[in-house]
Amino acid sequence: MPFFIAGFNVVQAEREARTILVQGLPLDIYERQVEDFFETRKCPVRDVQLVVDRQRKFKGLAYLELYLKEDVDFAIKLSGET
């Protein structure tokens, strides 16, 4: 059992290294639109999680998990593009 837990921690750390926080998103955006923005710029997206409050209102933030750790710097450089 400890091996599984240790393995899980490694996997979790790898996922966190491929995840960025995207801020300043329009309040009417959908996950698919965020994904499409990055993928059309050759930055493949594994998962998008929009941040909502307790009333399920979108806060203009999203966590974006990329497939490759190497794409994180490129994705950050896209800051300010529309």
C-alpha positions in Angstrom: 0.0 0.0 0.0 2.7 2.6 0.7 4.1 2.1 -2.8 0.7 3.1 -4.2 0.6 6.2 -2.1 4.1 7.2 -3.0 3.3 6.6 -6.7 0.2 8.8 -6.3 2.3 11.6 -4.9 4.7 11.4 -7.8 1.8 11.5 -10.3 0.2 14.4 -8.4 3.5 16.4 -8.5 3.9 15.8 -12.2 0.3 17.1 -12.8 0.9 20.2 -10.7 4.1 20.9 -12.7 2.0 20.9 -15.9 -0.8 23.1 -14.5 -1.1 26.9 -14.8 -3.6 29.4 -13.4 -5.2 31.6 -16.1 -6.7 34.9 -14.8 -8.8 37.7 -16.3 -11.1 35.5 -18.3 -14.4 36.8 -19.5 -17.2 35.8 -17.2 -19.2 34.2 -20.0 -16.5 31.9 -21.3 -16.8 28.1 -21.5 -14.1 25.5 -20.8 -14.0 24.5 -24.5 -13.2 28.1 -25.5 -10.2 28.2 -23.1 -9.1 24.8 -24.4 -9.5 26.0 -28.1 -7.5 29.2 -27.4 -4.4 27.2 -26.3 -4.7 24.3 -28.7 -4.9 26.6 -31.8 -1.6 28.0 -30.6 0.0 24.5 -30.6 -0.3 24.1 -26.8 -2.3 20.8 -26.2 -4.6 20.9 -23.1 -5.3 17.9 -20.9 -7.9 19.5 -18.6 -9.6 22.8 -17.9 -11.2 23.6 -14.5 -13.1 26.9 -14.3 -13.1 28.4 -10.8 -16.6 29.1 -9.3 -17.8 30.4 -5.9 -20.3 28.7 -3.6 -23.2 30.1 -5.7 -21.6 28.5 -8.8 -20.7 31.9 -10.2 -17.6 31.9 -12.4 -14.7 34.0 -11.0 -12.7 34.6 -14.2 -10.1 32.1 -13.3 -9.2 28.7 -14.6 -6.7 25.9 -13.9 -5.3 24.6 -17.1 -3.4 21.3 -17.2 -1.2 20.8 -20.2 0.0 17.4 -21.6 3.6 18.4 -21.6 5.6 20.2 -18.8 7.7 21.8 -21.6 4.6 23.7 -22.8 4.1 25.6 -19.5 6.6 28.4 -20.4 5.0 28.7 -23.9 1.5 28.9 -22.4 2.6 31.6 -20.0 4.1 33.6 -22.8 0.6 33.8 -24.4 -0.4 36.1 -21.6 -2.3 39.1 -22.9 -3.3 37.5 -26.2 -6.9 37.4 -27.2 
